[in-house]
């Protein structure tokens, strides 16, 4: 009797197992078809979304590169207002869209005194030099490599006090300047600077007028880091760097009143806040 009663039980278990095997691919397919973006982001954020691999994704007039596993990334500017619109064309030809709210931030005013006057109001010849140097930076930021180094958690390039925050309005020697484009970390001159994420070196300039020793590292899909006011640069254009690798040394070159590291980040020409990138959910 016991053996006879066990046969239906075994059949039920086998049927359940078969149903489980059958439903697993369906669940995986449903997951792969999802379009996922955050409902709300802050000004200055780096936004990572998920779409089915092979989708076409457009945002802010730009076609976003999609990784082989369906991740896309873009940046939210300091003064961006929502809602942000993302359009997705799935591999089967159907369309989806995402609308993302933007949370405003309060931008304090920072007064920076003691800056050399010629760097605040440069003469025409110097202004032309600054323009040429900025053009080199713009070209370096325009890369759209397929590498997805941006997708892994970022780490601090060094340990130190934050002496300047992204987005704060700056007043140099009493003259209003552009909002601060990155995060300043106070540290003694010569302190090693480590790569916060892996990437490829796209610009090395030892003596730019405003930014002094300048280094750019590309993390893929338009996301890049820039490191300014360096006293020494230990890598060259084209080098592949890994997270935690020493790439430069802190300095006070260019328009700086003391030794510190300026770490800025961009999505192409959109400046984003490194501190938000550090704090994003892992």
C-alpha positions as CSV (number, residue, x, y, z in Angstrom):
1,X,0.0,0.0,0.0
2,X,2.7,2.4,0.9
3,X,4.5,1.7,-2.4
4,X,1.3,2.1,-4.4
5,X,0.6,5.5,-2.7
6,X,4.1,6.7,-3.5
7,X,3.6,6.4,-7.2
8,X,1.2,9.4,-7.6
9,X,3.4,11.4,-5.2
10,X,6.4,10.8,-7.4
11,X,4.4,11.7,-10.5
12,X,3.4,15.0,-8.9
13,X,7.0,15.7,-8.0
14,X,8.1,14.9,-11.5
15,X,5.4,17.1,-13.0
16,X,6.3,20.0,-10.7
17,X,9.9,19.6,-11.7
18,X,9.0,19.6,-15.4
19,X,6.8,22.7,-14.9
20,X,9.7,24.4,-13.1
21,X,12.1,23.7,-16.0
22,X,9.5,25.0,-18.4
23,X,8.7,28.1,-16.5
24,X,12.4,29.1,-15.8
25,X,13.1,30.1,-19.5
26,X,9.8,32.0,-19.6
27,X,10.8,33.9,-16.5
28,X,14.2,34.6,-17.9
29,X,12.7,35.8,-21.2
30,X,10.3,38.1,-19.4
31,X,13.2,39.5,-17.4
32,X,15.3,40.1,-20.5
33,X,12.4,42.0,-22.1
34,X,12.2,44.5,-19.2
35,X,13.1,48.2,-19.6
36,X,14.4,49.5,-16.3
37,X,15.3,53.1,-15.4
38,X,15.1,54.9,-12.1
39,X,12.0,56.9,-11.5
40,X,13.9,59.9,-10.2
41,X,17.6,61.1,-10.3
42,X,19.5,64.1,-8.9
43,X,21.1,66.8,-10.9
44,X,24.6,65.7,-11.7
45,X,23.9,62.0,-11.6
46,X,25.2,59.2,-13.7
47,X,22.2,57.1,-14.7
48,X,22.5,53.4,-15.6
49,X,19.5,51.6,-17.1
50,X,18.7,48.1,-18.3
51,X,17.1,47.2,-21.7
52,X,16.9,44.0,-23.7
53,X,20.2,43.4,-25.5
54,X,20.0,44.5,-29.1
55,X,17.7,47.4,-28.3
56,X,18.1,50.9,-29.8
57,X,18.1,53.6,-27.1
58,X,17.9,57.4,-27.6
59,X,18.2,60.2,-25.0
60,X,18.9,63.9,-25.4
61,X,19.4,63.6,-29.2
62,X,22.0,60.9,-28.8
63,X,21.9,57.2,-29.6
64,X,23.1,55.4,-26.5
65,X,25.5,52.5,-26.8
66,X,24.0,49.2,-25.3
67,X,26.2,46.6,-23.7
68,X,25.9,42.9,-24.7
69,X,24.0,42.4,-21.5
70,X,21.6,45.4,-22.0
71,X,23.1,48.2,-19.9
72,X,23.1,51.8,-21.0
73,X,24.4,54.9,-19.3
74,X,24.0,58.7,-19.5
75,X,24.7,61.8,-17.4
76,X,22.4,64.4,-15.9
77,X,23.7,68.0,-16.0
78,X,24.0,70.4,-13.1
79,X,21.1,72.5,-14.3
80,X,18.9,69.7,-15.9
81,X,15.2,69.8,-15.3
82,X,12.8,66.9,-15.7
83,X,11.3,64.9,-16.8
84,X,14.1,63.3,-18.8
85,X,12.9,61.2,-21.8
86,X,14.4,57.9,-22.9
87,X,13.1,56.1,-26.0
88,X,13.7,52.4,-26.5
89,X,13.1,50.3,-29.6
90,X,13.2,46.7,-28.7
91,X,14.7,44.0,-31.0
92,X,11.1,42.8,-31.9
93,X,10.4,46.3,-33.3
94,X,8.1,47.4,-30.5
95,X,8.7,50.7,-28.6
96,X,8.9,51.6,-25.0
97,X,9.7,54.9,-23.2
98,X,10.8,56.0,-19.8
99,X,10.2,59.3,-18.1
100,X,12.6,60.2,-15.3
101,X,12.0,63.0,-12.8
102,X,15.0,65.2,-11.8
103,X,15.5,66.3,-8.2
104,X,16.9,69.8,-7.9
105,X,19.9,70.5,-5.7
106,X,20.9,73.6,-3.7
107,X,24.1,75.1,-5.1
108,X,26.0,77.2,-2.6
109,X,28.4,80.0,-3.6
110,X,32.2,79.4,-3.0
111,X,34.5,82.4,-2.8
112,X,38.1,81.6,-3.9
113,X,40.6,84.4,-3.2
114,X,44.3,84.6,-3.8
115,X,44.0,83.3,-7.4
116,X,46.6,85.0,-9.8
117,X,44.7,87.8,-11.5
118,X,45.9,86.9,-15.0
119,X,44.1,83.5,-14.6
120,X,40.8,85.2,-13.8
121,X,40.9,87.8,-16.6
122,X,43.6,86.5,-19.0
123,X,44.8,88.7,-21.9
124,X,43.8,87.8,-25.5
125,X,46.8,85.7,-26.2
126,X,46.3,83.6,-23.1
127,X,42.6,83.4,-23.8
128,X,43.4,81.9,-27.1
129,X,45.7,79.4,-25.5
130,X,43.0,78.4,-23.1
131,X,40.5,77.9,-26.0
132,X,43.0,75.6,-27.8
133,X,43.6,73.6,-24.7
134,X,39.9,73.3,-24.0
135,X,39.4,72.0,-27.5
136,X,41.8,69.1,-26.8
137,X,39.7,68.2,-23.7
138,X,36.5,68.4,-25.7
139,X,37.9,66.0,-28.3
140,X,39.1,63.6,-25.7
141,X,35.7,63.5,-24.1
142,X,33.9,62.7,-27.3
143,X,35.0,59.1,-27.4
144,X,32.3,56.4,-27.3
145,X,34.2,53.2,-26.7
146,X,32.3,49.9,-26.2
147,X,34.2,49.2,-23.0
148,X,31.9,49.1,-19.9
149,X,34.4,50.1,-17.2
150,X,31.8,52.6,-15.9
151,X,29.5,49.8,-14.8
152,X,31.6,48.6,-11.8
153,X,31.6,50.6,-8.5
154,X,34.0,53.5,-8.4
155,X,36.5,54.0,-5.6
156,X,38.1,57.2,-4.2
157,X,41.3,58.2,-6.1
158,X,42.9,59.2,-2.7
159,X,41.9,59.9,0.9
160,X,41.4,63.5,2.0
161,X,39.1,66.3,2.9
162,X,36.6,67.4,0.3
163,X,37.6,71.1,-0.2
164,X,35.4,71.9,-3.1
165,X,32.1,70.3,-4.3
166,X,30.6,69.8,-7.7
167,X,28.2,72.4,-9.0
168,X,29.0,75.2,-6.4
169,X,29.0,78.6,-8.0
170,X,32.6,80.0,-7.8
171,X,33.6,83.6,-7.3
172,X,37.3,84.1,-8.1
173,X,38.9,87.2,-6.4
174,X,35.4,88.7,-6.3
175,X,34.6,87.9,-10.0
176,X,31.8,85.3,-10.7
177,X,33.1,82.2,-12.5
178,X,31.6,79.0,-13.9
179,X,30.1,76.5,-11.5
180,X,32.7,74.0,-10.1
181,X,32.9,71.1,-12.5
182,X,34.2,68.5,-10.2
183,X,35.2,67.6,-6.6
184,X,38.3,68.9,-4.9
185,X,40.1,66.7,-2.5
186,X,42.8,68.3,-0.3
187,X,46.1,66.4,0.0
188,X,49.8,67.2,0.2
189,X,51.7,67.7,-3.0
190,X,53.1,64.4,-4.3
191,X,50.3,62.3,-2.9
192,X,49.6,59.3,-5.3
193,X,46.4,59.5,-7.3
194,X,44.8,56.2,-8.1
195,X,42.4,55.3,-10.9
196,X,38.8,55.3,-9.4
197,X,37.8,52.8,-12.2
198,X,39.5,51.0,-15.0
199,X,39.8,52.8,-18.4
200,X,42.0,54.1,-21.2
201,X,44.1,57.2,-21.0
202,X,42.9,59.7,-23.6
203,X,44.7,62.9,-22.7
204,X,48.0,63.8,-20.9
205,X,48.9,67.5,-20.7
206,X,51.6,68.5,-18.1
207,X,51.1,72.2,-18.3
208,X,47.6,73.5,-19.3
209,X,47.2,77.2,-18.4
210,X,44.1,76.8,-16.1
211,X,44.2,73.2,-15.1
212,X,48.0,72.6,-15.0
213,X,48.9,68.9,-15.1
214,X,45.8,67.4,-16.8
215,X,44.9,63.8,-17.3
216,X,41.8,62.2,-18.8
217,X,40.7,58.5,-18.4
218,X,37.9,57.1,-20.5
219,X,35.6,54.5,-18.9
220,X,33.5,53.7,-22.0
221,X,30.1,54.7,-23.4
222,X,31.1,58.4,-23.1
223,X,31.9,58.4,-19.3
224,X,35.3,59.8,-18.4
225,X,37.3,61.1,-15.5
226,X,39.6,64.1,-15.5
227,X,42.3,64.8,-12.9
228,X,43.6,68.4,-12.7
229,X,46.4,70.4,-11.1
230,X,48.7,67.4,-11.0
231,X,52.4,67.7,-10.2
232,X,53.3,64.5,-12.1
233,X,51.6,62.1,-14.5
234,X,52.7,58.5,-14.6
235,X,50.8,57.2,-17.6
236,X,50.6,58.0,-21.3
237,X,47.9,58.3,-23.9
238,X,46.6,54.9,-25.0
239,X,47.6,53.1,-21.7
240,X,45.0,50.8,-20.2
241,X,44.8,51.5,-16.4
242,X,43.1,49.3,-13.8
243,X,41.2,50.4,-10.7
244,X,43.5,51.4,-7.9
245,X,46.6,51.8,-10.2
246,X,48.7,54.9,-9.4
247,X,48.3,57.2,-12.4
248,X,49.6,60.6,-11.1
249,X,50.6,62.8,-8.2
250,X,48.8,65.7,-6.5
251,X,50.0,69.2,-7.2
252,X,49.0,72.8,-7.3
253,X,49.7,73.6,-11.0
254,X,47.5,75.9,-13.1
255,X,44.8,78.0,-11.4
256,X,45.2,76.6,-7.9
257,X,45.8,78.2,-4.5
258,X,47.2,75.1,-2.9
259,X,47.9,71.4,-3.5
260,X,44.7,69.4,-4.1
261,X,43.2,66.9,-6.6
262,X,40.4,68.1,-8.8
263,X,38.5,65.0,-9.9
264,X,35.8,65.7,-12.5
265,X,33.6,63.3,-14.5
266,X,31.6,63.7,-17.7
267,X,29.2,62.0,-20.0
268,X,30.5,63.4,-23.3
269,X,30.0,67.2,-22.7
270,X,27.7,66.8,-19.7
271,X,29.5,67.3,-16.4
272,X,28.4,64.9,-13.6
273,X,29.2,64.7,-9.9
274,X,31.9,62.2,-8.9
275,X,30.5,62.0,-5.3
276,X,27.1,60.8,-6.6
277,X,28.9,58.2,-8.7
278,X,30.8,57.0,-5.6
279,X,27.5,56.9,-3.6
280,X,25.3,55.1,-6.2
281,X,23.8,51.8,-5.3
282,X,26.2,48.9,-5.8
